[in-house]
Amino acid sequence: MHIVHARRAKLAALLEQHRFLPVKELCKRLEISEATARRDLAALVEEKKITRTFGGALKEFNDRFPSFRERQSQFSRGKARIAQTALSLIEQGKTYFFDSGTTIHSIAKAFCEAPVTPVKIVTSNLPVGEMLAVLPGVEVFLLAGQLLHLQSTLLGQTALRSLEFWHFDRAFLSAEAMTTSGIWNSQLAIVEQQKVVLRRSSRHVFCLDGSKLERQAPHFLIGWDEVESLITDLPLKKLFAAGIPLDPSRYLDLADPSEERPAESSSPSDEMPVHIL
């Protein structure tokens, strides 16, 4: 029984750390069967060491993670500057994926003010879909999937299957954290969906405001050696100080046109407001 108790203690610690994890993920981490995992979970509930949630990890994420509306007003200036840079990457006649998240919503808002048409846009982001669908020359397609109303997004196995119908010229992606090792996100289902998007995209760009630097998120998405492009409002000095590896041969600055460009220099400058890796 000491082996069982040790396993259940580890299971409880995992849930305390991540707050919610699907049974399949617990099985993978603990190297146990689904039947064993469910018995352990039932025992921990009976011992009042964990609380059972109904509707699975997606419902838990939807209920506890800050809502789309709550996040929309945060770091809005940085998101707007990122959006203007991202807008320059959109070309006529192409097919794009717009991820969930409020930074991607800012890109859609900027696109509405200066649309590039014709284009096709596929999205899991409901507010983005509603915003762009009214534009002439823009075909908008929503993923199938489970609707998380507070997050205003579509996720789950059905969404993963619906992505297999598409190939994207470029994907605009969001995330919750960036560290020296790479980019992380808050929910396993989001990471699974983004990995399919990456696989089905010719090019991709991550759009991350400065608040995401050195944050903690439970699920690893991609290492820097695989990241093709990054748009951020952080000065290069902060990225370098945090140990974010930038390849100079793939680095391009697209300064805010409303600001005066600094004199060209061979060294990074704090005055460059938006960067692409």
N, C-alpha and C positions, 0 to 999 in steps of 0.2 A: 504493500500500500504506500510505502514511502516514495516509490517511483510515481505513482498516480498523484499523490499530493504535490510532489515537486513539479509535475507537468501542469497541474491545475494552477499552481502558484505562478508559473511562468505565463500561462494563458491569461490569468487575471492581470498580471503586470503588462502584458501586451495591450490589453484592452484599456487599461488605465493610461498608457502612453498615447495610444492612437484614438481612443474614445469609441471608435467603431471600426470593425473589420469584418468582411464577409467570411463565411465558414470556410470556403475554399482557400482563402488566404491563410487562415489559421491552420488549416491542415498542412499547407505547404511549409509554413514556418516551424511547426512543431513536428512535422513528419509523422502525422497520424491520419487515420481514416476519418471520413466524415461522420460515421456513426460514433466513433470515440469522441470526436470534437463535440458533438451534440450532447453526449452523456456528460462530458466535463462541464459544458455550459449550463446544463440543467442543474448539476450539482452546485455550481457556483451561485446560480440564482437562488437555490434553496438555502444556501448558506448566507445569502444576502451580501455577497461580495461583488456581484455585478447586477445590473438591472437589464432585463430583457426588453428589447425594442421590437415592435411589430412593423413590418413593411421593409425590413432589411436596411443595409448600410446606406443606400441612396436616400431613403426617407429620413434617416438619422442625420445625414449630411445636410439635407434640405432644411430640416428643422433647426439645426444648431449652428450651422455656418452663417455668418452675416449675409443678409439677403442682398440681392442685386441692387435694390433701391438704396440700401444702407451704404453699399460700397461705391455707388455711382458718384457721390460728391467728394470722395476722398482722393487727394492728389490729382485733382482735375486739371491743373495747369500742366503738370508733367504729361498726363495722358493726352492732352490736346496737342502738345508739341510732338509727341511720338506719332500721333495720328497724321499730322501734316507730312512727316517724313515717310510714313508708310504709304500715304496716298500717292507719292511719286513713283511707287513700285507697281502701280496698277496700269495695265495696258489694255487697249481695245482687243476684243475678240478672244479673250482668255477666260479660263475658268478658275475661280478662287474659292478657298475655304476660309470662312470667318468663324473663329472659335467662340466659345462662351467667354464671359467676362466683360468688365466695364471698360477696359482699355480698348478691346476690339469694338465695343459700342462707340467709343470716341472716333475710331477710324471710320466706321459707317456714317457717323454724323458729318465728318469732314468730307466724305465721299458725296454725300447728299448736296453739299454746298458747291462741289466742283466735280460732277459725275463724269466718268470716262466710260463711254458706251460704244458699241454693245459689249456686255460682259455677262457671264453666268456666275452667280454666287450661291454656294451651298453653305448652310450654317446650322448649328445646333442652338443658336442664340436667338430666342424669340423676338426680343425688341429689335434686334438687327434685321431680322426677316421682315417684320412689319414696316420698319423705316424704309428699307430699300425697295420693297415690292411696288411702291407707287411710282418709282422712277421709270420713265420711258427708256427702253433699250436695255433694261436690267432684268434678267430672268433670275428669280430667287427660288431656291429649293430648300425645304426644311428636311432635316434628317427625321426618320421615324425614330421612336424611342419613348422612354418613360419621361413624362413631363414633371420637372421639379419646379413648382410654381414660384416659390420664393427665390430660387436661383435663376428663373427665367431661361432654363436650358433643357435640352433633351439628351438623355443618357441611357445606358444599358445595352443589353445584348442585341436588341432590335436595331438600335442606332449603329452598332458595329456592323451588322449585316448590311444595312442600307448604304454604308460607306463603300462597300465593295462594288457598287454600281458606278463609282466615280473615279476619275483621275484629275488631279488638280495641277494647274500650271504653277501656282504658288499657294501656300497655306499661311495665314496669319494666326499665330498661336499665342496664348497667354499662359501664365503659370503663377505660383504663389511664392516661389523662393528661388534664389540663385546663390550658390556657394562655390568654393574653389573646385569642387568635384563636378558641378553641373547644375541642371535645372530640375526643380522638384515641384510637386503639386499636392493638393490637399486631400484628394480622393482617388482611390484606386481606379474607379470606373472612368474618371477623367483621363488618367494616365493611359489606360487601355485604349480609350478612344483616340487620344492624341497619337499614340504609336501607330495605329492604323492609318490615320491621316498622314503622318510622316512617310509611311511606306507607300502611300498612293499619291505623293506630291513630287513633282519635278524639282521644286525649290520650296524652301520654307523660311519664315522669319519669326523669331520670338519677339514679342512687344512687351517689355517689362519696365514699369516705372521704378524709380529709385527706392521705394519702400520695400522692394522684394530682395534687396541685397542683404545677404547673411541672415535671412530669416529661416525659421525652422518649418519644414513641411514633411509629412511622413513618407511620401512616395516618390522615389527617384524616377525621373523621366528620361534624361539624356545627358551624356557627358559633353564637355566643351569641344572635344575632338570631333564630335558628330554634328555640332550646331553650325549650320550654314550661315545664318544671319541673326544679329541681335540689334534691336533698336531700343535705346534707353536714354532717359534724360540725365543720367549720371555723368559727371565729369570723368574723363579717362583716368585721372589720378586716383579717384576713389575705387574704380574697378581694379587698377593695378595694385593698390594698397590691400585690397581684399583678396588678392591672389587669383583674380579672374584672368585666365590666359587669353590674350588677344594675338591673333596672327596678323602682323602689319601688312602682309601682302593681300589680305582680304578686308582690310579696314578702309572704310570710306566715311567721310564726314559730310553730312547734309545739314548745314547750319540753318537756323531759323532765318528766313528771308527778311523778317522784320527787324533783325539786329544786324549791326555792322559786322562783317567778317573780320576776324583777326588776321594779322599778317601771316602769310604762309611760313611754316616752320617745320623742320625735320623732327621736332620733338612734340609729344602730346601737349595740348593746351587745355587748361580748365575752362577757357572761354568758349570752347566748342560745346553747344548746348545739347545736341542730339547726335548719337553715334550709331553707326552700323558696323558690326563685325563681319 
